[in-house]
Amino acid sequence: MAKADLITIDGKVSDLAGGGIYLVNLENGLPVKARLCGKMKKFKIRVLVGDRVTVSVSPYDPTHGLITHRFKN
């Protein structure tokens, strides 16, 4: 799927699951399981519980996503 086809939504990390999966509550109230994108892994950007993030979600499966940006406090 092309990067332009993904829907980006802001949310807040609520919990950490095993295997590098984060549980994110989006602004619209939906919970999403998300992983870090490759650039965030490459540059070792840490994401903790309580951080505001941007999640890219596929329109075909809105329950999974990629964390693409972490906002500074």
FENPEKA-V282689 format. One record per run of one state. SS is the DSSP state (H for helix, E for strand, - for the rest). FROM is the first residue (numbers start at 0). LEN is the number of residues. If there is no record, write none. Layout:
# FENPEKA-V282689
ss-><SS,SS>
from-><FROM,FROM>
len-><LEN,LEN>
This chain:
# FENPEKA-V282689
ss-><-,H,-,E,-,E,-,E,-,H,-,E,-,E,->
from-><0,2,5,6,17,20,26,30,36,37,42,51,57,63,70>
len-><2,3,1,11,3,6,4,6,1,5,9,6,6,7,3>
